[in-house]
Amino acid sequence: MSTAYVVVTVLAAAMTGFSAVSVFLRAKWVVQPMAGYGVPLSWLPWLGTAKAAGAAGLLIGLFLPVIGVVAGIGLVLYFAGAVVTVLRARWYSHIPFPLVYAAPVIGALALGFSA
């Protein structure tokens, strides 16, 4: 297990965890765009739970790699869905936001597979 893998994985988990907490707290800068994309507010607890589980799974994956891989794949799919949601809403200037969160997850997966 390389230092780079650990650092990128912890960063990915921290960013995803921060995003989950922001959803749970219904931060205005999260809720308003999601409503604009057409995401029902009733979905927020489920979306926050998915992110929180993914963040926890990435950290557990440092000790049980299969859990980290499953969590990473789940988060990549989650953020891909977020990109599709933004595209469907035609808010093209918001496309980078889910990609910023997906990038370290993809990096963690890549580093994990290269080890």
N, C-alpha and C positions, 0 to 999 in steps of 0.2 A: 504494500500500500504506500503510494508516494505521498509526499507532503502536498504536492499540487492537488492531488485528488481529494485529500482531506480538506484543504482550504476551500476549494471550489464547492465541494459538497456542503460544507458548513455555511458558506455564503449563500448557496442556493436554498438551503433549508431556512436560513434567517430571512432572506427576502420573501420566500413563500409564506413563512410564518407571519411576517409583518403584514403581508397582503391579506392573510386570513383574519388577523386581528382587526385590520381596517374594515373588513366586511362585517365582522361580528359587531363592531362598534358603530356600524353604519356611518362611517365617515362621509361627510358631504361630498368630498372630492372623489369618492368611489361610487356612492349611491346615485348621484345625479347623472353621470355618464351612463351607468348601467341602465337606468330608467330610460335614458335617451336612446339606448340601443334596442330597447324593447324587452329587456329582461324583467320579468315580474319580481317585485320586491319579496314575494313569498319564497322565492328561490334562494335568497341571500343566505339563510342558515345552512342550506345544503351546499352551496358553493363554498362558503367559508369552511365548512367541515371537510370538504374534499381537499381544499388547500392545506388545512391543518394536518390532515392525515398524511398527505403527501410530504409535508415538511418533516413530520415525525418519522415517516418511512425512510426518508433520505438519511436521517441521523442514525436510525436503527441499522440501515444498510452499511454503515461503517463497520459493524460487528457481524451482521448477517447479510452478506452481499445480495442474496436473492431478493430480500425485502427492499433493498435500495433500488435494484433494477426495476422491480414492479412499481415502486413509488415513482421513480423517474419516468417510466413509460406512461404511467397514469397522469403525471403532471404535464408531460409533453402533449398528451392528448387533450388535457384540460385547456392548456394555453392555445393549442391549435383551434379548439372550439371557440375560444375567446376571440381569436383573429377572425374566424368565420363570422362570428356575431357582429364584430365591428364592421366587417366588409358588407354584411347584409344591411346594416344600418346606414351604410354609405358615409361613415365618419372616417374617411381615409387618413386624416391627420392623427387619428388615435391608434393606428395600427402598431406603431412602435411600442406602446405601453405593454401589451401582453408579451411582446417579443423580448423586452428587457428582462422580464421575469423568467421567460423560457430559456434564455441564453445560458445562465449558469447551470440550469438543470441539464441541458443538453451537454454542456461542458463536463459536468460530473459523470454523466453516462459515458461519454467518450473516454474520459480518463479512467473510469472504472473498467471499461472493456479493454483498454490498452495495457492494463497492468498484468 
